[in-house]
Amino acid sequence: MLIKLIYEDEQLEAIKEHIKQLETNQLYFLEEFIRKEKKNRKQRVFDEWKEILEATIEGENQAKSNE
């Protein structure tokens, strides 16, 4: 079973209160902004992982060619 623990601090509580006061069109904008931000962050993590993987593979290939 997968359990996710979400830590809510005082800052998050303030954000939740602000969200409650937004108009519907503002909520749509916020949803789209959050969706794009999550996508961008996932892409950055993937790109970093890919660079590390490529560097590791390149290093292994160089080590094998030096043998």
PDB file of N, CA, C and O in Angstrom, chain B, residues numbered from 101:
ATOM      1  N   MET B 101       0.849  -1.179   0.000  1.00  0.00           N
ATOM      2  CA  MET B 101       0.000   0.000   0.000  1.00  0.00           C
ATOM      3  C   MET B 101       0.894   1.241   0.000  1.00  0.00           C
ATOM      4  O   MET B 101       1.878   1.314   0.735  1.00  0.00           O
ATOM      5  N   LEU B 102       0.541   2.186  -0.816  1.00  0.00           N
ATOM      6  CA  LEU B 102       1.296   3.431  -0.923  1.00  0.00           C
ATOM      7  C   LEU B 102       0.633   4.496  -0.065  1.00  0.00           C
ATOM      8  O   LEU B 102      -0.557   4.777  -0.207  1.00  0.00           O
ATOM      9  N   ILE B 103       1.412   5.076   0.817  1.00  0.00           N
ATOM     10  CA  ILE B 103       0.894   6.133   1.687  1.00  0.00           C
ATOM     11  C   ILE B 103       1.677   7.399   1.394  1.00  0.00           C
ATOM     12  O   ILE B 103       2.908   7.407   1.423  1.00  0.00           O
ATOM     13  N   LYS B 104       0.952   8.461   1.114  1.00  0.00           N
ATOM     14  CA  LYS B 104       1.598   9.748   0.879  1.00  0.00           C
ATOM     15  C   LYS B 104       1.336  10.639   2.078  1.00  0.00           C
ATOM     16  O   LYS B 104       0.198  10.792   2.523  1.00  0.00           O
ATOM     17  N   LEU B 105       2.389  11.214   2.584  1.00  0.00           N
ATOM     18  CA  LEU B 105       2.279  12.137   3.698  1.00  0.00           C
ATOM     19  C   LEU B 105       2.492  13.545   3.163  1.00  0.00           C
ATOM     20  O   LEU B 105       3.520  13.840   2.552  1.00  0.00           O
ATOM     21  N   ILE B 106       1.532  14.394   3.392  1.00  0.00           N
ATOM     22  CA  ILE B 106       1.621  15.776   2.926  1.00  0.00           C
ATOM     23  C   ILE B 106       1.801  16.667   4.142  1.00  0.00           C
ATOM     24  O   ILE B 106       0.980  16.670   5.060  1.00  0.00           O
ATOM     25  N   TYR B 107       2.878  17.416   4.130  1.00  0.00           N
ATOM     26  CA  TYR B 107       3.173  18.311   5.234  1.00  0.00           C
ATOM     27  C   TYR B 107       2.621  19.686   4.900  1.00  0.00           C
ATOM     28  O   TYR B 107       3.014  20.307   3.912  1.00  0.00           O
ATOM     29  N   GLU B 108       1.712  20.148   5.733  1.00  0.00           N
ATOM     30  CA  GLU B 108       1.140  21.475   5.522  1.00  0.00           C
ATOM     31  C   GLU B 108       1.703  22.425   6.573  1.00  0.00           C
ATOM     32  O   GLU B 108       1.554  22.200   7.774  1.00  0.00           O
ATOM     33  N   ASP B 109       2.340  23.469   6.115  1.00  0.00           N
ATOM     34  CA  ASP B 109       2.878  24.454   7.033  1.00  0.00           C
ATOM     35  C   ASP B 109       1.992  25.700   7.034  1.00  0.00           C
ATOM     36  O   ASP B 109       0.965  25.747   6.358  1.00  0.00           O
ATOM     37  N   GLU B 110       2.401  26.687   7.791  1.00  0.00           N
ATOM     38  CA  GLU B 110       1.617  27.918   7.902  1.00  0.00           C
ATOM     39  C   GLU B 110       1.476  28.623   6.556  1.00  0.00           C
ATOM     40  O   GLU B 110       0.427  29.192   6.256  1.00  0.00           O
ATOM     41  N   GLN B 111       2.517  28.585   5.759  1.00  0.00           N
ATOM     42  CA  GLN B 111       2.484  29.241   4.450  1.00  0.00           C
ATOM     43  C   GLN B 111       1.425  28.598   3.558  1.00  0.00           C
ATOM     44  O   GLN B 111       0.703  29.298   2.847  1.00  0.00           O
ATOM     45  N   LEU B 112       1.331  27.284   3.592  1.00  0.00           N
ATOM     46  CA  LEU B 112       0.330  26.595   2.783  1.00  0.00           C
ATOM     47  C   LEU B 112      -1.081  26.931   3.252  1.00  0.00           C
ATOM     48  O   LEU B 112      -1.992  27.068   2.436  1.00  0.00           O
ATOM     49  N   GLU B 113      -1.258  27.061   4.528  1.00  0.00           N
ATOM     50  CA  GLU B 113      -2.575  27.429   5.058  1.00  0.00           C
ATOM     51  C   GLU B 113      -2.995  28.806   4.541  1.00  0.00           C
ATOM     52  O   GLU B 113      -4.158  29.011   4.191  1.00  0.00           O
ATOM     53  N   ALA B 114      -2.059  29.742   4.494  1.00  0.00           N
ATOM     54  CA  ALA B 114      -2.353  31.083   3.978  1.00  0.00           C
ATOM     55  C   ALA B 114      -2.720  31.020   2.492  1.00  0.00           C
ATOM     56  O   ALA B 114      -3.627  31.719   2.041  1.00  0.00           O
ATOM     57  N   ILE B 115      -2.016  30.184   1.742  1.00  0.00           N
ATOM     58  CA  ILE B 115      -2.309  30.028   0.316  1.00  0.00           C
ATOM     59  C   ILE B 115      -3.711  29.466   0.129  1.00  0.00           C
ATOM     60  O   ILE B 115      -4.456  29.930  -0.734  1.00  0.00           O
ATOM     61  N   LYS B 116      -4.069  28.483   0.922  1.00  0.00           N
ATOM     62  CA  LYS B 116      -5.408  27.892   0.823  1.00  0.00           C
ATOM     63  C   LYS B 116      -6.490  28.933   1.093  1.00  0.00           C
ATOM     64  O   LYS B 116      -7.533  28.932   0.438  1.00  0.00           O
ATOM     65  N   GLU B 117      -6.250  29.807   2.041  1.00  0.00           N
ATOM     66  CA  GLU B 117      -7.226  30.859   2.342  1.00  0.00           C
ATOM     67  C   GLU B 117      -7.355  31.836   1.174  1.00  0.00           C
ATOM     68  O   GLU B 117      -8.458  32.274   0.847  1.00  0.00           O
ATOM     69  N   HIS B 118      -6.227  32.176   0.546  1.00  0.00           N
ATOM     70  CA  HIS B 118      -6.262  33.062  -0.624  1.00  0.00           C
ATOM     71  C   HIS B 118      -7.024  32.404  -1.778  1.00  0.00           C
ATOM     72  O   HIS B 118      -7.795  33.066  -2.473  1.00  0.00           O
ATOM     73  N   ILE B 119      -6.811  31.125  -1.977  1.00  0.00           N
ATOM     74  CA  ILE B 119      -7.491  30.410  -3.061  1.00  0.00           C
ATOM     75  C   ILE B 119      -9.000  30.440  -2.866  1.00  0.00           C
ATOM     76  O   ILE B 119      -9.752  30.579  -3.831  1.00  0.00           O
ATOM     77  N   LYS B 120      -9.436  30.312  -1.638  1.00  0.00           N
ATOM     78  CA  LYS B 120     -10.872  30.334  -1.346  1.00  0.00           C
ATOM     79  C   LYS B 120     -11.516  31.654  -1.763  1.00  0.00           C
ATOM     80  O   LYS B 120     -12.717  31.703  -2.027  1.00  0.00           O
ATOM     81  N   GLN B 121     -10.730  32.713  -1.823  1.00  0.00           N
ATOM     82  CA  GLN B 121     -11.259  34.036  -2.134  1.00  0.00           C
ATOM     83  C   GLN B 121     -11.204  34.375  -3.627  1.00  0.00           C
ATOM     84  O   GLN B 121     -11.692  35.427  -4.039  1.00  0.00           O
ATOM     85  N   LEU B 122     -10.617  33.500  -4.432  1.00  0.00           N
ATOM     86  CA  LEU B 122     -10.486  33.773  -5.862  1.00  0.00           C
ATOM     87  C   LEU B 122     -11.810  33.589  -6.589  1.00  0.00           C
ATOM     88  O   LEU B 122     -12.670  32.813  -6.174  1.00  0.00           O
ATOM     89  N   GLU B 123     -11.947  34.322  -7.680  1.00  0.00           N
ATOM     90  CA  GLU B 123     -13.102  34.152  -8.554  1.00  0.00           C
ATOM     91  C   GLU B 123     -12.865  32.937  -9.451  1.00  0.00           C
ATOM     92  O   GLU B 123     -11.737  32.460  -9.574  1.00  0.00           O
ATOM     93  N   THR B 124     -13.911  32.450 -10.062  1.00  0.00           N
ATOM     94  CA  THR B 124     -13.817  31.237 -10.871  1.00  0.00           C
ATOM     95  C   THR B 124     -12.809  31.377 -12.004  1.00  0.00           C
ATOM     96  O   THR B 124     -12.007  30.471 -12.233  1.00  0.00           O
ATOM     97  N   ASN B 125     -12.839  32.499 -12.715  1.00  0.00           N
ATOM     98  CA  ASN B 125     -11.893  32.666 -13.826  1.00  0.00           C
ATOM     99  C   ASN B 125     -10.450  32.704 -13.318  1.00  0.00           C
ATOM    100  O   ASN B 125      -9.538  32.253 -14.011  1.00  0.00           O
ATOM    101  N   GLN B 126     -10.240  33.230 -12.130  1.00  0.00           N
ATOM    102  CA  GLN B 126      -8.900  33.233 -11.545  1.00  0.00           C
ATOM    103  C   GLN B 126      -8.467  31.811 -11.182  1.00  0.00           C
ATOM    104  O   GLN B 126      -7.293  31.464 -11.304  1.00  0.00           O
ATOM    105  N   LEU B 127      -9.412  31.001 -10.742  1.00  0.00           N
ATOM    106  CA  LEU B 127      -9.099  29.604 -10.424  1.00  0.00           C
ATOM    107  C   LEU B 127      -8.684  28.837 -11.673  1.00  0.00           C
ATOM    108  O   LEU B 127      -7.759  28.027 -11.629  1.00  0.00           O
ATOM    109  N   TYR B 128      -9.369  29.092 -12.789  1.00  0.00           N
ATOM    110  CA  TYR B 128      -8.989  28.436 -14.044  1.00  0.00           C
ATOM    111  C   TYR B 128      -7.562  28.812 -14.436  1.00  0.00           C
ATOM    112  O   TYR B 128      -6.780  27.956 -14.851  1.00  0.00           O
ATOM    113  N   PHE B 129      -7.232  30.082 -14.303  1.00  0.00           N
ATOM    114  CA  PHE B 129      -5.880  30.539 -14.617  1.00  0.00           C
ATOM    115  C   PHE B 129      -4.864  29.858 -13.702  1.00  0.00           C
ATOM    116  O   PHE B 129      -3.815  29.398 -14.154  1.00  0.00           O
ATOM    117  N   LEU B 130      -5.186  29.802 -12.425  1.00  0.00           N
ATOM    118  CA  LEU B 130      -4.288  29.189 -11.443  1.00  0.00           C
ATOM    119  C   LEU B 130      -4.087  27.700 -11.730  1.00  0.00           C
ATOM    120  O   LEU B 130      -2.971  27.193 -11.621  1.00  0.00           O
ATOM    121  N   GLU B 131      -5.149  27.008 -12.090  1.00  0.00           N
ATOM    122  CA  GLU B 131      -5.041  25.587 -12.432  1.00  0.00           C
ATOM    123  C   GLU B 131      -4.110  25.378 -13.616  1.00  0.00           C
ATOM    124  O   GLU B 131      -3.269  24.480 -13.600  1.00  0.00           O
ATOM    125  N   GLU B 132      -4.259  26.197 -14.628  1.00  0.00           N
ATOM    126  CA  GLU B 132      -3.411  26.072 -15.814  1.00  0.00           C
ATOM    127  C   GLU B 132      -1.955  26.403 -15.475  1.00  0.00           C
ATOM    128  O   GLU B 132      -1.037  25.728 -15.941  1.00  0.00           O
ATOM    129  N   PHE B 133      -1.754  27.427 -14.676  1.00  0.00           N
ATOM    130  CA  PHE B 133      -0.399  27.798 -14.266  1.00  0.00           C
ATOM    131  C   PHE B 133       0.263  26.656 -13.493  1.00  0.00           C
ATOM    132  O   PHE B 133       1.424  26.328 -13.738  1.00  0.00           O
ATOM    133  N   ILE B 134      -0.467  26.060 -12.570  1.00  0.00           N
ATOM    134  CA  ILE B 134       0.078  24.962 -11.766  1.00  0.00           C
ATOM    135  C   ILE B 134       0.373  23.752 -12.647  1.00  0.00           C
ATOM    136  O   ILE B 134       1.405  23.102 -12.483  1.00  0.00           O
ATOM    137  N   ARG B 135      -0.524  23.451 -13.576  1.00  0.00           N
ATOM    138  CA  ARG B 135      -0.304  22.326 -14.484  1.00  0.00           C
ATOM    139  C   ARG B 135       0.985  22.518 -15.288  1.00  0.00           C
ATOM    140  O   ARG B 135       1.783  21.590 -15.419  1.00  0.00           O
ATOM    141  N   LYS B 136       1.183  23.720 -15.824  1.00  0.00           N
ATOM    142  CA  LYS B 136       2.393  24.006 -16.600  1.00  0.00           C
ATOM    143  C   LYS B 136       3.642  23.953 -15.728  1.00  0.00           C
ATOM    144  O   LYS B 136       4.676  23.433 -16.148  1.00  0.00           O
ATOM    145  N   GLU B 137       3.547  24.484 -14.526  1.00  0.00           N
ATOM    146  CA  GLU B 137       4.697  24.482 -13.619  1.00  0.00           C
ATOM    147  C   GLU B 137       5.098  23.053 -13.252  1.00  0.00           C
ATOM    148  O   GLU B 137       6.285  22.728 -13.227  1.00  0.00           O
ATOM    149  N   LYS B 138       4.123  22.208 -12.970  1.00  0.00           N
ATOM    150  CA  LYS B 138       4.420  20.805 -12.655  1.00  0.00           C
ATOM    151  C   LYS B 138       5.078  20.112 -13.842  1.00  0.00           C
ATOM    152  O   LYS B 138       6.031  19.352 -13.673  1.00  0.00           O
ATOM    153  N   LYS B 139       4.569  20.375 -15.035  1.00  0.00           N
ATOM    154  CA  LYS B 139       5.131  19.776 -16.246  1.00  0.00           C
ATOM    155  C   LYS B 139       6.571  20.235 -16.451  1.00  0.00           C
ATOM    156  O   LYS B 139       7.442  19.425 -16.769  1.00  0.00           O
ATOM    157  N   ASN B 140       6.825  21.528 -16.271  1.00  0.00           N
ATOM    158  CA  ASN B 140       8.181  22.068 -16.430  1.00  0.00           C
ATOM    159  C   ASN B 140       9.143  21.468 -15.416  1.00  0.00           C
ATOM    160  O   ASN B 140      10.282  21.146 -15.754  1.00  0.00           O
ATOM    161  N   ARG B 141       8.697  21.319 -14.191  1.00  0.00           N
ATOM    162  CA  ARG B 141       9.567  20.745 -13.157  1.00  0.00           C
ATOM    163  C   ARG B 141       9.882  19.286 -13.449  1.00  0.00           C
ATOM    164  O   ARG B 141      11.023  18.851 -13.288  1.00  0.00           O
ATOM    165  N   LYS B 142       8.885  18.535 -13.875  1.00  0.00           N
ATOM    166  CA  LYS B 142       9.125  17.136 -14.239  1.00  0.00           C
ATOM    167  C   LYS B 142      10.116  17.054 -15.389  1.00  0.00           C
ATOM    168  O   LYS B 142      10.991  16.188 -15.393  1.00  0.00           O
ATOM    169  N   GLN B 143       9.989  17.950 -16.368  1.00  0.00           N
ATOM    170  CA  GLN B 143      10.896  17.946 -17.511  1.00  0.00           C
ATOM    171  C   GLN B 143      12.318  18.278 -17.072  1.00  0.00           C
ATOM    172  O   GLN B 143      13.272  17.662 -17.546  1.00  0.00           O
ATOM    173  N   ARG B 144      12.469  19.253 -16.164  1.00  0.00           N
ATOM    174  CA  ARG B 144      13.805  19.605 -15.669  1.00  0.00           C
ATOM    175  C   ARG B 144      14.445  18.427 -14.945  1.00  0.00           C
ATOM    176  O   ARG B 144      15.630  18.154 -15.138  1.00  0.00           O
ATOM    177  N   VAL B 145      13.682  17.732 -14.120  1.00  0.00           N
ATOM    178  CA  VAL B 145      14.214  16.571 -13.403  1.00  0.00           C
ATOM    179  C   VAL B 145      14.622  15.493 -14.396  1.00  0.00           C
ATOM    180  O   VAL B 145      15.688  14.892 -14.262  1.00  0.00           O
ATOM    181  N   PHE B 146      13.775  15.248 -15.392  1.00  0.00           N
ATOM    182  CA  PHE B 146      14.101  14.247 -16.409  1.00  0.00           C
ATOM    183  C   PHE B 146      15.364  14.636 -17.167  1.00  0.00           C
ATOM    184  O   PHE B 146      16.230  13.792 -17.400  1.00  0.00           O
ATOM    185  N   ASP B 147      15.478  15.904 -17.555  1.00  0.00           N
ATOM    186  CA  ASP B 147      16.659  16.366 -18.288  1.00  0.00           C
ATOM    187  C   ASP B 147      17.926  16.196 -17.460  1.00  0.00           C
ATOM    188  O   ASP B 147      18.961  15.793 -17.989  1.00  0.00           O
ATOM    189  N   GLU B 148      17.853  16.502 -16.159  1.00  0.00           N
ATOM    190  CA  GLU B 148      19.008  16.319 -15.276  1.00  0.00           C
ATOM    191  C   GLU B 148      19.381  14.846 -15.189  1.00  0.00           C
ATOM    192  O   GLU B 148      20.556  14.488 -15.271  1.00  0.00           O
ATOM    193  N   TRP B 149      18.371  13.993 -15.021  1.00  0.00           N
ATOM    194  CA  TRP B 149      18.612  12.562 -14.950  1.00  0.00           C
ATOM    195  C   TRP B 149      19.256  12.059 -16.239  1.00  0.00           C
ATOM    196  O   TRP B 149      20.190  11.257 -16.205  1.00  0.00           O
ATOM    197  N   LYS B 150      18.749  12.535 -17.371  1.00  0.00           N
ATOM    198  CA  LYS B 150      19.266  12.116 -18.672  1.00  0.00           C
ATOM    199  C   LYS B 150      20.732  12.520 -18.834  1.00  0.00           C
ATOM    200  O   LYS B 150      21.536  11.734 -19.335  1.00  0.00           O
ATOM    201  N   GLU B 151      21.082  13.730 -18.417  1.00  0.00           N
ATOM    202  CA  GLU B 151      22.473  14.193 -18.501  1.00  0.00           C
ATOM    203  C   GLU B 151      23.385  13.318 -17.651  1.00  0.00           C
ATOM    204  O   GLU B 151      24.473  12.938 -18.086  1.00  0.00           O
ATOM    205  N   ILE B 152      22.945  13.002 -16.449  1.00  0.00           N
ATOM    206  CA  ILE B 152      23.751  12.153 -15.560  1.00  0.00           C
ATOM    207  C   ILE B 152      23.915  10.768 -16.159  1.00  0.00           C
ATOM    208  O   ILE B 152      25.009  10.204 -16.139  1.00  0.00           O
ATOM    209  N   LEU B 153      22.837  10.219 -16.688  1.00  0.00           N
ATOM    210  CA  LEU B 153      22.891   8.900 -17.308  1.00  0.00           C
ATOM    211  C   LEU B 153      23.847   8.894 -18.492  1.00  0.00           C
ATOM    212  O   LEU B 153      24.669   7.987 -18.622  1.00  0.00           O
ATOM    213  N   GLU B 154      23.745   9.897 -19.353  1.00  0.00           N
ATOM    214  CA  GLU B 154      24.629   9.971 -20.519  1.00  0.00           C
ATOM    215  C   GLU B 154      26.087  10.124 -20.100  1.00  0.00           C
ATOM    216  O   GLU B 154      26.971   9.514 -20.702  1.00  0.00           O
ATOM    217  N   ALA B 155      26.346  10.932 -19.075  1.00  0.00           N
ATOM    218  CA  ALA B 155      27.719  11.108 -18.593  1.00  0.00           C
ATOM    219  C   ALA B 155      28.253   9.807 -18.010  1.00  0.00           C
ATOM    220  O   ALA B 155      29.420   9.467 -18.206  1.00  0.00           O
ATOM    221  N   THR B 156      27.408   9.084 -17.299  1.00  0.00           N
ATOM    222  CA  THR B 156      27.822   7.806 -16.715  1.00  0.00           C
ATOM    223  C   THR B 156      28.147   6.800 -17.804  1.00  0.00           C
ATOM    224  O   THR B 156      29.167   6.114 -17.736  1.00  0.00           O
ATOM    225  N   ILE B 157      27.291   6.708 -18.801  1.00  0.00           N
ATOM    226  CA  ILE B 157      27.518   5.773 -19.908  1.00  0.00           C
ATOM    227  C   ILE B 157      28.780   6.153 -20.666  1.00  0.00           C
ATOM    228  O   ILE B 157      29.575   5.287 -21.028  1.00  0.00           O
ATOM    229  N   GLU B 158      28.965   7.447 -20.905  1.00  0.00           N
ATOM    230  CA  GLU B 158      30.162   7.908 -21.617  1.00  0.00           C
ATOM    231  C   GLU B 158      31.418   7.577 -20.815  1.00  0.00           C
ATOM    232  O   GLU B 158      32.423   7.148 -21.381  1.00  0.00           O
ATOM    233  N   GLY B 159      31.362   7.776 -19.505  1.00  0.00           N
ATOM    234  CA  GLY B 159      32.503   7.457 -18.648  1.00  0.00           C
ATOM    235  C   GLY B 159      32.827   5.977 -18.666  1.00  0.00           C
ATOM    236  O   GLY B 159      33.998   5.598 -18.686  1.00  0.00           O
ATOM    237  N   GLU B 160      31.803   5.137 -18.658  1.00  0.00           N
ATOM    238  CA  GLU B 160      32.021   3.691 -18.719  1.00  0.00           C
ATOM    239  C   GLU B 160      32.605   3.289 -20.064  1.00  0.00           C
ATOM    240  O   GLU B 160      33.484   2.430 -20.130  1.00  0.00           O
ATOM    241  N   ASN B 161      32.123   3.901 -21.130  1.00  0.00           N
ATOM    242  CA  ASN B 161      32.647   3.589 -22.464  1.00  0.00           C
ATOM    243  C   ASN B 161      34.109   3.998 -22.588  1.00  0.00           C
ATOM    244  O   ASN B 161      34.903   3.278 -23.194  1.00  0.00           O
ATOM    245  N   GLN B 162      34.472   5.145 -22.023  1.00  0.00           N
ATOM    246  CA  GLN B 162      35.864   5.589 -22.059  1.00  0.00           C
ATOM    247  C   GLN B 162      36.744   4.660 -21.236  1.00  0.00           C
ATOM    248  O   GLN B 162      37.869   4.356 -21.633  1.00  0.00           O
ATOM    249  N   ALA B 163      36.239   4.207 -20.096  1.00  0.00           N
ATOM    250  CA  ALA B 163      37.009   3.297 -19.251  1.00  0.00           C
ATOM    251  C   ALA B 163      37.254   1.977 -19.980  1.00  0.00           C
ATOM    252  O   ALA B 163      38.346   1.415 -19.893  1.00  0.00           O
ATOM    253  N   LYS B 164      36.256   1.485 -20.690  1.00  0.00           N
ATOM    254  CA  LYS B 164      36.405   0.234 -21.436  1.00  0.00           C
ATOM    255  C   LYS B 164      37.393   0.398 -22.589  1.00  0.00           C
ATOM    256  O   LYS B 164      38.162  -0.518 -22.880  1.00  0.00           O
ATOM    257  N   SER B 165      37.378   1.554 -23.244  1.00  0.00           N
ATOM    258  CA  SER B 165      38.280   1.763 -24.382  1.00  0.00           C
ATOM    259  C   SER B 165      39.723   1.956 -23.922  1.00  0.00           C
ATOM    260  O   SER B 165      40.653   1.743 -24.700  1.00  0.00           O
ATOM    261  N   ASN B 166      39.918   2.355 -22.667  1.00  0.00           N
ATOM    262  CA  ASN B 166      41.266   2.543 -22.128  1.00  0.00           C
ATOM    263  C   ASN B 166      41.869   1.238 -21.628  1.00  0.00           C
ATOM    264  O   ASN B 166      43.057   1.192 -21.307  1.00  0.00           O
ATOM    265  N   GLU B 167      41.076   0.184 -21.558  1.00  0.00           N
ATOM    266  CA  GLU B 167      41.590  -1.102 -21.055  1.00  0.00           C
ATOM    267  C   GLU B 167      42.464  -1.793 -22.047  1.00  0.00           C
ATOM    268  O   GLU B 167      42.970  -2.881 -21.772  1.00  0.00           O
TER     269      GLU B 167
END
